[in-house]
């Protein structure tokens, strides 16, 4: 029989197909071990996820704190969809009892708005993402721009993201940047103020959606005069709504559906 200390209790959530495992035990101060995260995120031998979040007690005046690791076990500064998944786990776990609360992250304190949906487990969450800081043009002479959304991005305008060799180009472009970055390929959507996106995430690979990437894409496209302040970003896993504030320090906001997938109990000793 395995003792409770060897069992890891998590919940699994997804936002637009970007899926996360959330550790909801506030009394466990241990950091997430990289090897355990890699094993948990393995889609063949583990549970499967784009990353793992641990909720800690609030710091710096925030209601909660977030620790985030990507699927490769490495730490990450911020994830918009991860924050929305964390919000659902926190509300489900009774860690917060009001629709608006704050979370301390490595990218700063963020405000979350949470709404229950009409179907259990299918909810809605919006996150204050802070400013999207536009950097220099990209390296290859085509329309591209570096953007900082608490983590680094390179947004590339492309006529047909579906044809991009994301699995090859993503690692190459990321490796050329110190510390790596996330890469988005975007094109105009079928309606005004709408974008189509594919993304390669640092430490994960190609994912079904990226919250910070959607904000970075909208900010770059607005700077190019292609969209306005409210943008629908069609990720492969579903649409996300981005609202952009005025000026380079204007606050941005990410909103969309979030779904609880499962309660999970893992015997850590069984993880290969």
PLY file of the C-alpha trace (Angstrom):
ply
format ascii 1.0
element vertex 272
property float x
property float y
property float z
element edge 271
property int vertex1
property int vertex2
end_header
0.00 0.00 0.00
1.36 3.42 -0.91
1.46 6.14 1.75
-0.25 9.50 1.21
3.13 11.24 0.98
3.92 9.25 -2.17
0.64 10.13 -3.82
0.29 13.32 -5.84
-3.24 14.67 -6.18
-3.94 16.87 -9.19
-6.74 18.11 -11.38
-6.52 18.36 -15.15
-7.95 21.31 -17.07
-7.84 22.71 -20.60
-8.41 26.07 -22.22
-8.76 25.97 -26.01
-6.90 22.66 -25.99
-3.95 24.01 -23.96
-3.97 21.50 -21.08
-2.47 21.68 -17.60
-2.21 19.59 -14.47
-2.80 21.60 -11.28
-1.53 20.61 -7.84
-4.06 22.01 -5.38
-2.44 21.04 -2.04
-1.72 24.39 -0.36
-0.02 22.71 2.61
2.78 21.10 0.58
5.70 23.57 0.28
7.85 21.32 -1.89
8.71 22.75 -5.32
7.76 20.80 -8.41
10.60 18.46 -9.33
11.58 18.69 -13.00
11.77 14.92 -13.47
8.30 14.43 -11.99
6.87 17.16 -14.24
8.39 15.53 -17.35
6.94 12.16 -16.36
3.50 13.59 -15.60
3.32 15.49 -18.91
4.38 12.50 -21.02
1.35 11.70 -23.18
2.28 8.04 -23.62
3.67 7.04 -20.22
2.24 9.70 -17.92
-0.99 11.66 -17.60
-0.25 14.07 -20.46
-0.22 17.88 -20.36
1.49 20.98 -21.73
2.60 21.92 -18.22
2.11 21.55 -14.48
0.98 24.28 -12.06
1.23 24.30 -8.28
-0.91 26.68 -6.26
0.86 28.23 -3.25
-0.45 30.65 -0.63
-0.54 34.25 -1.80
2.55 36.46 -1.71
3.00 40.21 -2.00
-0.66 40.91 -1.26
-2.02 38.40 -3.79
-4.69 35.87 -2.88
-2.73 32.96 -4.38
0.68 32.27 -5.92
1.45 30.17 -8.99
4.44 27.96 -9.73
4.58 26.91 -13.40
6.73 24.35 -15.17
6.60 23.48 -18.86
6.38 19.92 -20.13
10.19 19.70 -20.31
10.38 20.37 -16.55
11.78 23.87 -16.94
10.24 26.88 -15.15
8.13 29.40 -17.06
7.21 32.96 -16.18
3.59 33.13 -17.27
0.80 31.28 -19.08
-2.51 32.91 -19.84
-4.35 29.63 -20.40
-2.53 28.11 -17.42
-3.80 30.97 -15.27
-7.34 30.34 -16.43
-6.98 26.63 -15.62
-5.54 27.51 -12.22
-8.54 29.77 -11.60
-10.96 26.92 -12.19
-8.96 24.60 -9.92
-8.79 27.26 -7.19
-12.53 27.91 -7.25
-13.36 24.19 -7.39
-11.00 23.56 -4.47
-12.53 26.30 -2.33
-9.28 28.27 -2.22
-11.10 31.47 -3.23
-14.75 32.36 -2.69
-15.32 35.35 -4.97
-15.36 35.84 -8.76
-12.35 38.19 -8.85
-9.02 37.41 -7.20
-5.30 37.97 -7.68
-2.44 35.56 -8.33
1.29 36.22 -7.85
3.34 34.91 -10.80
6.97 35.15 -11.87
5.82 37.87 -14.30
4.04 39.89 -11.60
0.65 39.96 -9.91
-2.34 39.21 -12.15
-6.08 39.67 -11.64
-8.47 36.87 -12.64
-12.23 37.06 -13.29
-14.07 33.73 -13.14
-17.62 32.80 -14.11
-19.39 29.48 -13.73
-20.84 28.08 -16.93
-24.26 26.49 -17.47
-22.71 23.00 -17.56
-20.63 21.71 -14.61
-16.93 21.78 -15.40
-17.37 24.15 -18.35
-16.59 27.68 -17.14
-15.15 30.99 -18.33
-12.16 32.96 -17.11
-10.38 36.18 -18.02
-6.90 37.22 -16.96
-5.19 40.59 -16.70
-2.04 39.85 -18.70
-0.15 43.09 -18.01
1.34 45.12 -20.88
2.47 43.59 -24.18
5.83 45.26 -24.78
6.70 45.52 -28.45
10.33 44.95 -29.29
12.37 45.13 -32.47
11.53 43.66 -35.84
12.41 40.01 -36.30
15.64 38.68 -37.76
14.82 37.48 -41.28
13.55 40.55 -43.10
9.92 39.43 -43.25
7.13 41.05 -41.23
7.84 39.86 -37.69
8.27 41.36 -34.24
9.53 40.44 -30.81
6.95 40.91 -28.05
7.29 40.52 -24.27
4.14 39.45 -22.41
5.94 38.53 -19.22
7.62 35.85 -21.34
9.34 36.27 -24.74
7.66 35.84 -28.14
8.45 36.22 -31.82
5.34 36.90 -33.92
5.62 36.20 -37.67
3.07 37.33 -40.25
2.47 34.43 -42.64
-0.12 33.97 -45.38
-0.73 30.31 -44.54
0.19 29.18 -41.01
-1.23 25.73 -41.80
1.65 25.15 -44.22
4.42 26.20 -41.81
6.88 23.52 -40.67
6.35 24.47 -37.03
8.17 21.42 -35.64
11.35 22.38 -37.50
11.26 26.19 -37.49
10.07 26.64 -33.91
13.13 25.07 -32.24
15.48 26.80 -34.69
14.08 30.27 -34.03
13.87 29.65 -30.28
17.47 28.41 -30.07
18.72 31.58 -31.78
17.41 33.68 -28.88
19.21 33.62 -25.49
17.05 31.61 -23.10
14.68 30.60 -25.90
11.32 32.08 -26.85
7.83 31.23 -28.07
7.06 31.60 -31.78
3.69 32.44 -33.36
2.76 32.37 -37.05
-0.36 34.42 -37.76
-2.59 35.30 -40.69
-5.79 37.32 -41.13
-8.99 35.56 -40.13
-12.24 35.47 -42.13
-13.58 38.58 -40.37
-12.14 41.94 -39.30
-10.25 41.95 -35.99
-9.70 38.21 -36.24
-6.45 36.28 -36.54
-5.48 32.67 -37.23
-2.51 31.39 -35.20
-0.16 28.43 -34.85
2.37 28.36 -32.03
5.55 26.66 -30.95
6.01 27.00 -27.18
9.40 27.05 -25.51
9.82 23.93 -23.39
6.72 22.25 -24.83
6.64 22.20 -28.65
3.63 22.93 -30.84
0.50 23.29 -28.71
-3.21 23.59 -29.43
-3.32 27.11 -28.00
-1.22 29.73 -26.24
-2.65 32.57 -24.16
0.43 34.76 -23.98
1.05 33.98 -27.66
-2.45 35.14 -28.56
-1.84 38.43 -26.72
1.56 38.86 -28.42
0.00 38.14 -31.83
-2.80 40.67 -31.31
-0.36 43.34 -30.10
1.96 42.88 -33.09
-0.93 42.83 -35.56
-2.35 46.05 -34.09
1.03 47.72 -34.37
1.05 46.75 -38.06
-2.40 48.36 -38.44
-4.15 45.05 -39.17
-6.53 44.79 -36.18
-8.09 47.01 -33.54
-8.20 46.84 -29.75
-10.43 43.75 -29.46
-9.19 40.70 -31.33
-10.42 37.14 -31.71
-7.45 34.79 -32.08
-8.33 31.43 -33.60
-5.93 28.92 -32.05
-5.98 25.34 -33.38
-7.81 24.30 -30.20
-10.37 27.09 -30.23
-10.84 30.88 -30.12
-9.49 33.21 -27.45
-10.48 36.84 -26.97
-7.78 39.49 -26.50
-8.38 43.08 -25.41
-5.49 45.52 -25.86
-5.05 48.67 -23.80
-3.82 51.99 -25.14
-0.11 52.70 -25.52
2.95 50.54 -24.88
2.14 50.13 -21.17
-1.58 49.52 -21.65
-3.02 46.53 -19.83
-4.05 43.52 -21.91
-6.70 40.93 -21.16
-7.20 37.32 -22.25
-10.59 35.59 -22.01
-12.10 32.29 -23.02
-13.64 29.01 -21.91
-11.95 26.63 -19.48
-12.93 23.00 -18.90
-12.16 20.58 -16.11
-11.10 17.21 -17.52
-10.38 14.98 -14.52
-9.33 14.46 -10.94
-6.02 12.61 -10.91
-4.15 10.68 -8.21
-0.66 9.56 -9.20
1.71 7.24 -7.36
4.97 9.13 -7.95
7.01 5.92 -7.64
5.17 4.48 -10.66
6.21 7.33 -12.96
8.90 6.15 -15.33
0 1
1 2
2 3
3 4
4 5
5 6
6 7
7 8
8 9
9 10
10 11
11 12
12 13
13 14
14 15
15 16
16 17
17 18
18 19
19 20
20 21
21 22
22 23
23 24
24 25
25 26
26 27
27 28
28 29
29 30
30 31
31 32
32 33
33 34
34 35
35 36
36 37
37 38
38 39
39 40
40 41
41 42
42 43
43 44
44 45
45 46
46 47
47 48
48 49
49 50
50 51
51 52
52 53
53 54
54 55
55 56
56 57
57 58
58 59
59 60
60 61
61 62
62 63
63 64
64 65
65 66
66 67
67 68
68 69
69 70
70 71
71 72
72 73
73 74
74 75
75 76
76 77
77 78
78 79
79 80
80 81
81 82
82 83
83 84
84 85
85 86
86 87
87 88
88 89
89 90
90 91
91 92
92 93
93 94
94 95
95 96
96 97
97 98
98 99
99 100
100 101
101 102
102 103
103 104
104 105
105 106
106 107
107 108
108 109
109 110
110 111
111 112
112 113
113 114
114 115
115 116
116 117
117 118
118 119
119 120
120 121
121 122
122 123
123 124
124 125
125 126
126 127
127 128
128 129
129 130
130 131
131 132
132 133
133 134
134 135
135 136
136 137
137 138
138 139
139 140
140 141
141 142
142 143
143 144
144 145
145 146
146 147
147 148
148 149
149 150
150 151
151 152
152 153
153 154
154 155
155 156
156 157
157 158
158 159
159 160
160 161
161 162
162 163
163 164
164 165
165 166
166 167
167 168
168 169
169 170
170 171
171 172
172 173
173 174
174 175
175 176
176 177
177 178
178 179
179 180
180 181
181 182
182 183
183 184
184 185
185 186
186 187
187 188
188 189
189 190
190 191
191 192
192 193
193 194
194 195
195 196
196 197
197 198
198 199
199 200
200 201
201 202
202 203
203 204
204 205
205 206
206 207
207 208
208 209
209 210
210 211
211 212
212 213
213 214
214 215
215 216
216 217
217 218
218 219
219 220
220 221
221 222
222 223
223 224
224 225
225 226
226 227
227 228
228 229
229 230
230 231
231 232
232 233
233 234
234 235
235 236
236 237
237 238
238 239
239 240
240 241
241 242
242 243
243 244
244 245
245 246
246 247
247 248
248 249
249 250
250 251
251 252
252 253
253 254
254 255
255 256
256 257
257 258
258 259
259 260
260 261
261 262
262 263
263 264
264 265
265 266
266 267
267 268
268 269
269 270
270 271
